[in-house]
Amino acid sequence: MIYLLGGSGYVGRAYQELLERKGIAFRSLARAEVNYADPATLLAALRADKPAFLINAAGYTGKPNVDACELHKADCLDGNAVLPGRIAEACAAAGVPWGHVSSGCIYTGCRPDGSGFTESDAPNFTFRQNNCSFYSGTKALGEEVLADAPEVYIWRLRIPFDHHENQRNYLTKLMRYQRLLEATNSISQLQEFVAATLACWEQRVPFGKYNVTNPGQVTTREVVDHILASGVQKKDYQFFKDESEDRKSTRLNSSHANISYAVFCLK
C-alpha cells in the first residue's frame, strides 16, 4: 500500500488515476483527516498502516497562480520548505522510503555550452543567488532540507500539461491569454511524469534527484502554433520578450514556475 499526500491537487489526482489504473492499493491522506504536517501524527499513521512507499505531491503553489506566493510567503515557505523536512523526519523514523515532487524552476537559463541542466548542476535560481521568485526560492530550500534524508527520491517537475482542462494545465493557461511571454522552457507531460516517477519505486531505481521533463526544449510560440493548427482555438496571439513590457496585464504563470521569472532547460 502507498501513502499519497496532496492527492486532491492537479499532480496528486494524476497519481490517483495511475494507481487506480494499475490496481495498486493506496491511501490519499487529507490533511483534515491526518495532519501529516505534524511529524508525530504522520509517524503514528505510518506505523499503524505500514505503507511500502509514500508520495508527497503536497506543496504551496498559490492561487490563482504562483504570483500569490509573493503575497503569502509564510504559507509558501511552510508548504515547500518546512513540510518536506517534517515528512522526511517521520519517514526516516518509520523506515518508509518516499518520493518528493519538487520543481525545475530552481534553475534559470542554460549551461555555458547551451545545453540543458543535469542533476549534477547546482540550482542557480535560489535565495542564495538572490535572483529568484519566492516560490522558486522555497522549492530550492525544500531540496536543501532533504539533502541528508535517507531513501528519498526528489522528482523535478517543470510546467506540467495534459489533456484535461485545469487552471494548472500549461495548455489551459495559454488558451486563456492573448498576450504571452516568448520564452524557451522545458515542460513535463503530467501523465508521463507520474508514470516515470512511480516507476522509480517499482523498478527500485537508486534514490536521488531526477529531472523528469520531456526531452529537449520548446518555445511559447511553438506550443501556440500547435494549438492553432489543431483548431481547438482561433485567436490572434501577441508575444512580448520582456516581462517588464506587460507585467500587470499578462500574468501567465505555470503551476510550479512563473514562466516570466525563469527561462531554462533541463536535460
NORZI-V661019 format. One record per residue. N is the residue number from 0. D_FIRST is the distance of its C-alpha to the first C-alpha in whole Angstrom. Layout:
N:D_FIRST + N:D_FIRST
//
This chain:
0:0 + 1:4 + 2:7 + 3:10 + 4:13 + 5:16 + 6:15 + 7:18 + 8:20 + 9:22 + 10:19 + 11:16 + 12:17 + 13:17 + 14:14 + 15:13 + 16:15 + 17:14 + 18:10 + 19:12 + 20:14 + 21:12 + 22:10 + 23:7 + 24:5 + 25:5 + 26:7 + 27:11 + 28:13 + 29:16 + 30:19 + 31:21 + 32:18 + 33:17 + 34:19 + 35:17 + 36:20 + 37:21 + 38:20 + 39:20 + 40:19 + 41:16 + 42:16 + 43:16 + 44:13 + 45:11 + 46:13 + 47:12 + 48:8 + 49:8 + 50:5 + 51:6 + 52:7 + 53:9 + 54:11 + 55:14 + 56:16 + 57:19 + 58:22 + 59:26 + 60:28 + 61:30 + 62:32 + 63:33 + 64:33 + 65:33 + 66:36 + 67:35 + 68:34 + 69:37 + 70:38 + 71:35 + 72:34 + 73:33 + 74:30 + 75:30 + 76:30 + 77:27 + 78:25 + 79:25 + 80:26 + 81:26 + 82:22 + 83:21 + 84:22 + 85:21 + 86:17 + 87:18 + 88:20 + 89:17 + 90:15 + 91:18 + 92:18 + 93:15 + 94:14 + 95:11 + 96:12 + 97:12 + 98:14 + 99:17 + 100:19 + 101:23 + 102:26 + 103:29 + 104:31 + 105:32 + 106:34 + 107:37 + 108:40 + 109:39 + 110:40 + 111:44 + 112:44 + 113:43 + 114:39 + 115:36 + 116:34 + 117:32 + 118:29 + 119:32 + 120:34 + 121:34 + 122:34 + 123:37 + 124:36 + 125:36 + 126:37 + 127:39 + 128:41 + 129:42 + 130:41 + 131:38 + 132:37 + 133:35 + 134:32 + 135:32 + 136:33 + 137:30 + 138:28 + 139:30 + 140:29 + 141:26 + 142:26 + 143:28 + 144:26 + 145:23 + 146:26 + 147:25 + 148:22 + 149:20 + 150:17 + 151:17 + 152:18 + 153:20 + 154:20 + 155:24 + 156:24 + 157:28 + 158:29 + 159:26 + 160:28 + 161:27 + 162:28 + 163:27 + 164:30 + 165:28 + 166:30 + 167:28 + 168:29 + 169:31 + 170:33 + 171:33 + 172:35 + 173:37 + 174:39 + 175:39 + 176:42 + 177:45 + 178:46 + 179:43 + 180:43 + 181:44 + 182:41 + 183:39 + 184:36 + 185:33 + 186:30 + 187:26 + 188:26 + 189:22 + 190:21 + 191:22 + 192:20 + 193:17 + 194:17 + 195:18 + 196:16 + 197:13 + 198:15 + 199:16 + 200:12 + 201:12 + 202:16 + 203:16 + 204:19 + 205:20 + 206:19 + 207:22 + 208:23 + 209:23 + 210:26 + 211:24 + 212:27 + 213:29 + 214:32 + 215:35 + 216:36 + 217:37 + 218:40 + 219:40 + 220:43 + 221:41 + 222:38 + 223:41 + 224:43 + 225:40 + 226:40 + 227:43 + 228:43 + 229:41 + 230:43 + 231:40 + 232:42 + 233:46 + 234:47 + 235:49 + 236:47 + 237:48 + 238:47 + 239:48 + 240:48 + 241:48 + 242:45 + 243:49 + 244:50 + 245:48 + 246:46 + 247:46 + 248:46 + 249:44 + 250:40 + 251:38 + 252:35 + 253:32 + 254:28 + 255:28 + 256:31 + 257:35 + 258:36 + 259:40 + 260:39 + 261:37 + 262:38 + 263:37 + 264:35 + 265:32 + 266:32
//
